[in-house]
Amino acid sequence: MVTGGYMLSNLELALIVILVLLLLSLLAFGLSKCCAKPDKILSGGELQKSYDRLKADYDRLVLEQKKIKGKHTGIDLNLTEMVELSDKLQSELLLLKTDYDRLRQQYIDLQKNNEDIKDHLKSKCEELISSCKQVFAETRESIIILFKLRVKQCEDKLVKPKLMGRNDLLMMLRSEMYNAQDGVLGILSGKRDILLKQVESVSSKLTCPTVSDLSEQCQGNVKVA
């Protein structure tokens, strides 16, 4: 085949035909897209409903955001209060620990002095017992001497060379009995005063701390803290 002075073979001619057909197919596809019907267009009422629905969802999201923000603010306030309370409790615990350490040291000191206090009390009790024994011995000896003296006086009166009637003898014995009783009471009263002085002397030397003293001391420490 001769075209414009050129010789085209059958193969070249077939290629040209195929190329033209492809161009025509692309042109037809483009025309079909351009001439196709558009998608469905929403009406004004449907658009308004869709807008209202979206706005309601948006308002609900805004409300939920405010709620979450309020809860977050409340949590922050609670955390702040908890931190302040924790600091206060820590301060009070430090004060209590200081008081505990001081009382514990006082208890340790009392334990260290426990044996000395026992020995001190034992010595003073032995001193008091010895004083009581001495007073009792002196009292017994004084009473014996008194009765011996009164008996001797009665014997002297009975051996006098005069006759005594029964009534006179009874009166004399009654008088001697009263005199002996007064003498014994006088001895006991005097020895009692001596014994009380010995007890007071020993008691004044005792320096052992009492429970009330420790209680007042502990209360003073708590007030100072």
C-alpha positions as CSV (number, residue, x, y, z in Angstrom):
1,M,0.0,0.0,0.0
2,V,1.3,3.4,-1.0
3,T,0.4,6.4,1.3
4,G,1.9,9.8,0.7
5,G,4.8,8.3,-1.2
6,Y,5.5,5.9,1.6
7,M,5.1,2.2,1.5
8,L,3.2,0.8,4.6
9,S,3.4,-2.8,5.4
10,N,0.4,-4.8,6.6
11,L,1.9,-4.9,10.2
12,E,2.3,-1.1,10.4
13,L,-1.2,-0.7,9.0
14,A,-2.6,-3.0,11.7
15,L,-0.8,-1.1,14.4
16,I,-2.2,2.2,13.2
17,V,-5.7,0.7,13.2
18,I,-5.3,-0.6,16.7
19,L,-4.0,2.8,17.9
20,V,-7.0,4.6,16.4
21,L,-9.4,2.2,18.0
22,L,-7.8,2.8,21.4
23,L,-8.1,6.5,21.0
24,L,-11.7,6.1,20.0
25,S,-12.3,4.0,23.2
26,L,-10.8,6.6,25.4
27,L,-12.8,9.3,23.8
28,A,-16.0,7.3,24.3
29,F,-15.1,6.6,28.0
30,G,-14.5,10.3,28.6
31,L,-17.8,11.3,27.0
32,S,-19.7,8.7,29.1
33,K,-18.3,10.2,32.3
34,C,-19.0,13.7,31.3
35,C,-22.5,12.9,30.2
36,A,-23.4,10.7,33.2
37,K,-26.1,11.7,35.6
38,P,-24.9,13.4,38.9
39,D,-25.4,11.8,42.3
40,K,-28.6,12.4,44.2
41,I,-28.8,16.0,45.5
42,L,-30.3,16.4,49.0
43,S,-33.3,18.7,49.4
44,G,-33.3,21.7,51.8
45,G,-35.3,19.8,54.5
46,E,-33.0,16.9,54.5
47,L,-30.0,19.2,54.7
48,Q,-31.6,20.9,57.7
49,K,-32.3,17.6,59.4
50,S,-28.7,16.5,58.9
51,Y,-27.4,19.8,60.2
52,D,-29.7,19.6,63.3
53,R,-28.5,16.1,64.0
54,L,-24.8,17.1,63.6
55,K,-25.4,20.2,65.8
56,A,-27.1,18.0,68.5
57,D,-24.1,15.6,68.4
58,Y,-21.8,18.6,68.7
59,D,-23.7,20.1,71.7
60,R,-23.7,16.7,73.4
61,L,-20.0,16.4,72.9
62,V,-19.5,19.9,74.3
63,L,-21.6,19.0,77.4
64,E,-19.6,15.8,78.0
65,Q,-16.4,17.8,77.6
66,K,-17.6,20.3,80.3
67,K,-18.6,17.4,82.6
68,I,-15.2,15.8,82.2
69,K,-13.5,19.1,82.8
70,G,-15.6,19.6,86.0
71,K,-14.6,16.2,87.2
72,H,-11.0,16.9,86.4
73,T,-11.2,20.1,88.4
74,G,-12.8,18.4,91.3
75,I,-10.1,15.7,91.2
76,D,-7.4,18.4,91.2
77,L,-9.0,20.0,94.3
78,N,-9.2,16.7,96.1
79,L,-5.6,16.0,95.3
80,T,-4.6,19.4,96.6
81,E,-6.5,18.8,99.9
82,M,-5.0,15.3,100.2
83,V,-1.5,16.7,99.8
84,E,-2.2,19.4,102.4
85,L,-3.7,16.8,104.8
86,S,-0.7,14.5,104.2
87,D,1.7,17.3,105.0
88,K,-0.2,18.0,108.2
89,L,-0.3,14.4,109.3
90,Q,3.4,14.1,108.6
91,S,4.1,17.1,110.8
92,E,2.0,15.6,113.6
93,L,3.6,12.2,113.2
94,L,7.0,13.9,113.6
95,L,5.8,15.6,116.8
96,L,4.5,12.3,118.1
97,K,7.7,10.6,117.2
98,T,9.7,13.2,119.1
99,D,7.4,12.7,122.2
100,Y,7.8,9.0,121.9
101,D,11.6,9.1,121.6
102,R,11.7,11.4,124.7
103,L,9.4,9.2,126.8
104,R,11.3,6.1,125.6
105,Q,14.6,7.6,126.7
106,Q,13.0,8.5,130.1
107,Y,11.8,4.9,130.4
108,I,15.3,3.6,129.6
109,D,16.8,5.9,132.2
110,L,14.3,4.7,134.8
111,Q,15.1,1.1,134.0
112,K,18.8,1.8,134.4
113,N,18.1,3.3,137.9
114,N,15.8,0.5,138.9
115,E,18.4,-1.5,140.7
116,D,19.7,1.5,142.5
117,I,16.2,2.4,143.6
118,K,15.6,-1.1,144.8
119,D,18.8,-1.1,146.9
120,H,17.9,2.4,148.2
121,L,14.4,1.2,149.3
122,K,15.8,-2.0,150.8
123,S,18.3,0.0,152.8
124,K,15.7,2.4,154.1
125,C,13.2,-0.4,154.9
126,E,15.9,-2.2,156.9
127,E,16.7,1.1,158.7
128,L,13.0,1.5,159.5
129,I,12.7,-2.1,160.7
130,S,15.7,-1.7,162.9
131,S,14.4,1.5,164.4
132,C,11.0,-0.2,165.1
133,K,12.7,-3.1,166.8
134,Q,14.7,-0.8,168.9
135,V,11.7,1.2,169.9
136,F,9.7,-2.0,170.7
137,A,12.6,-3.3,172.8
138,E,12.9,0.0,174.7
139,T,9.1,0.0,175.2
140,R,9.1,-3.5,176.6
141,E,12.0,-2.8,178.9
142,S,10.4,0.4,180.2
143,I,7.1,-1.4,180.9
144,I,8.9,-4.2,182.7
145,I,10.8,-1.7,184.8
146,L,7.6,0.2,185.6
147,F,5.8,-2.9,186.7
148,K,8.7,-4.0,188.8
149,L,8.8,-0.6,190.5
150,R,5.0,-0.6,191.1
151,V,5.2,-4.2,192.5
152,K,8.1,-3.2,194.8
153,Q,6.0,-0.2,196.0
154,C,3.0,-2.5,196.7
155,E,5.2,-4.9,198.6
156,D,6.6,-2.1,200.7
157,K,3.1,-0.9,201.6
158,L,1.9,-4.4,202.4
159,V,4.7,-5.2,204.8
160,K,4.1,-2.1,206.9
161,P,3.5,-2.9,210.6
162,K,-0.1,-1.8,210.4
163,L,-3.2,-3.6,209.8
164,M,-5.1,-2.9,206.6
165,G,-8.7,-3.6,206.1
166,R,-10.1,-5.4,203.0
167,N,-11.4,-2.1,201.6
168,D,-8.2,-0.3,202.2
169,L,-6.3,-3.1,200.4
170,L,-8.6,-2.9,197.4
171,M,-8.3,0.8,197.2
172,M,-4.5,0.6,197.3
173,L,-4.4,-2.1,194.6
174,R,-6.9,-0.1,192.4
175,S,-4.8,3.0,192.8
176,E,-1.6,1.1,191.9
177,M,-3.3,-0.4,188.9
178,Y,-4.4,3.0,187.6
179,N,-0.9,4.4,188.2
180,A,0.6,1.4,186.3
181,Q,-1.9,2.0,183.5
182,D,-1.0,5.7,183.3
183,G,2.6,4.8,183.3
184,V,2.2,2.3,180.4
185,L,0.2,4.7,178.4
186,G,2.8,7.4,178.9
187,I,5.6,5.1,177.8
188,L,3.6,4.0,174.7
189,S,2.7,7.6,173.8
190,G,6.4,8.7,174.1
191,K,7.6,5.7,172.1
192,R,4.9,6.2,169.5
193,D,6.2,9.8,168.9
194,I,9.7,8.5,168.6
195,L,8.6,5.8,166.1
196,L,6.6,8.4,164.0
197,K,9.7,10.6,163.9
198,Q,11.8,7.6,162.7
199,V,9.2,6.8,160.0
200,E,9.1,10.5,158.9
201,S,12.9,10.6,158.8
202,V,13.1,7.5,156.6
203,S,10.2,8.6,154.4
204,S,11.8,12.0,153.7
205,K,15.0,10.3,152.4
206,L,13.1,8.2,149.9
207,T,13.4,9.8,146.4
208,C,11.8,7.1,144.3
209,P,9.6,8.6,141.5
210,T,5.9,7.8,141.7
211,V,3.3,7.1,139.0
212,S,1.7,10.5,139.4
213,D,5.1,12.2,139.0
214,L,5.7,10.4,135.8
215,S,2.2,11.1,134.6
216,E,2.6,14.9,135.2
217,Q,5.9,14.8,133.5
218,C,4.5,13.1,130.4
219,Q,1.6,15.6,130.3
220,G,4.1,18.5,130.5
221,N,6.1,17.0,127.6
222,V,3.0,16.7,125.5
223,K,2.0,20.4,126.2
224,V,5.5,21.6,125.3
225,A,5.5,19.6,122.1
